[in-house]
Amino acid sequence: MRLGTLIKEIQYTRIVLPKEESDIKGISIDSRTIKEGYLFIAIRGTQVDGHQYIEAAENSGAAAIICETMPAKQNPCIAYVQVPDAQAITGKIATTFYGNPTDRLKLVGVTGTNGKTTIATLLYRLFGSMGHKCGLISTVCNYIGGEAYPTTHTTPDAVTLNGLLGRMADEGCEYAFMEVSSHAMVQGRVGGLNFAGGIFTNLTRDHIDFHETMDNYLKAKKSFFDGLSRDAFAIINLDDRNGPVMVQNTRADIKKYSTRTLSDYRARIVETHLDGMILEFNGQEFSTLLTGRFNVSNLLAIFAAAVELGKEPAEVLRVMSTLHPVSGRFETLHSKEGYSAIVDYAHTPDAIKNVLGTVNDVLHGKGSVITVVGAGGNRDKGKRPLMAQEAVKASTRVIITSDNPRFEEPQDIINDMLAGLTPEQMKKVISIADRKEAIRTACAFAQKGDVIVVAGKGHENYQEIKGVRHHFDDKEILSEIFNS
């Protein structure tokens, strides 16, 4: 593709062209992946400034450079385009290069603090079960049709994202479902994409280490809906007070869902168990293998999106009844001793509250709740004591342990969590830094009818310590104990 085509719709302040313009064979924001004929976009990131690697890109055969500051020395065989904000235009460049993939398939974005992975993944499975080839971009894994591709971020960078969407469109995917993180909105990763619809789940404390304030976090989420077109739908959760805020300035068609109040899509819980529920959506009853009031909201959002995409409500509910929980999201394991364990990705105060609330609703006081929980290192420290508080409020016994300590000392993180507890609350708490030993101890405490909740890592099969990922899977540990 010609450079002129790529930059046709972006603003630039200066351009230096070689005598012969060559076709751009690829684009990248990482100088290490630059090949002959590629376009390198130098982005000023939060930790790395791409301008430091312009020379490396030139040496690797770059045909063109997009940058905010022109290099002092320019190669006469390379094109240079100076722009005010390289990060802001990367999405548009990428979507143009990959043939505007969201004009060739219907893309639905899911944003919010909790529930993104479950909603996006189950929408992907739902539409796949209804005979459509689909794509998925999520925290757990990316899929093109039935082929899996590993993931490193909730929302990939703009170039990787458009590459995935381009492949989806080229391979005949009719729909794509993706998680849209607040980081992605601030960093312009979804710029240039055309969304058929967006879903808002909820907004609770998270990522304050990045956004600094809850107001900034809210504005990042809201900007997604601000950018939707008139042809799109915006589905919001009325049970979250921030739902209406999200769509104050949207041009999209607004639809609302709720488990509590009158709305376009509403739900009622008929029965609930650890392994499923019977629900009523808009007057129609169906069964599901998912559990918990928070999953009622997730399922209602899925139902709403499917109907807004043109599917018959009765058929949607029929297929929804066959869907299994997403890996590491309220995933239930049963021991031969008669107690159960639930593995969940809950890593925010609100998520822990929701998971434990669900367990207590099912138990009705007829069993103990033993919670194993930690907090990630090098992330928002302010939520650590709040997580401990929520765990203690809703548990019979709590074991504070290590999660992904990253570059922090596990005991320091544990101490931050314990600092939020009163002397009275501390009576039901112990701390064990070794996560495997913490899970073993919880199992040793458990009696018939009890439920262990292992929170924080969910689908993750590693533990990150001092920059190294060591294999660690909560479900594997529990299975070993149950089968020993």
C-alpha angles and dihedrals in degrees: 000000000000118000089231090061092050095051097036094106101034130088117244132174100206138009131193115191130192121233091259120039113214130202116266107239098185143349132226143168090204115078090204091068097046115124135179110305096012129139114234118204112201108212126186100227130187092260106014131041111214091206088076089065101048092103091050089052091049091051091050092058105268112175094198140016127206112198144152094228120039114234114249091236119044129196109233090217094057130075117230123199119187116205134177094236119014094186092055095055099041094088093053092047091049096047091049092049092051094049100261094287096189089063087061100047138026112258122197120191125205121201136172137093099277134021100033096117095046094048097044093044096046092047087054091050093043095053091042089055089050091060103265127128106233144177130223131200111186148141092262103043143332120237135194104192102315096332117106126219122188119249133212102178135035087240116020123227115279096261095048091043094053090044089057093045090047091055090047091054093043091051094051104261111163096192138026127193123197143175112239112205126202088240089057092055095049092046095046095240093146096044113135095021121127111219121202088202148343134218127206116202108176143305123234134147115304140122094025087143086068104031096035094209137041089236091059089047091052093048091052091054093043092053089068091062092041087062099051117112128238089256093058131085125232114205115194135185109239090193088072114070090219093060096090090043091060093062101039091111103023123124092202127105105268120224125177134208130191144165091204113036143034110288144141090270119028137173142203126194111228099174135353133198135163090262101042151324143241110230140179118219118187090338096312120112124217140154127242136191090221123091137206140052090263088057090050086061091046092050091046090054089050091049091049093049093048092050092046087053088058104265123141111254096226092051092047091054092047092055093040089060089065097052119112125214117273116258111279094006109115089323111176127214124182126212125214087237089068102254126110136220128208122202114202137169091226105146102152130071092249094048091051090049091051096048095046091043089056093050092050091048090056096043096048089202093303096117141024124261114220113189127199111192142157138167131240121255124240091024137099105325093190094072094055099083089040091055091051091049093053091047093051094046093058103032137078090213132007130202113197110206145154124294117174101330091183105180097345127090110258092225091054090055091047090051090052089055094046091050089073094061131090122228088255092053091048089066090077095042134087128172126221116173094199103083095202091052090047091055091046090052092050090053090049090054095047122102131189110297095021125122126218116204115201104192137186110038105050109161095009115117097192143059116219114219124169092341095310125108112220120192110261128152122179091205092051091051092050092047091051091052093045092051098042 
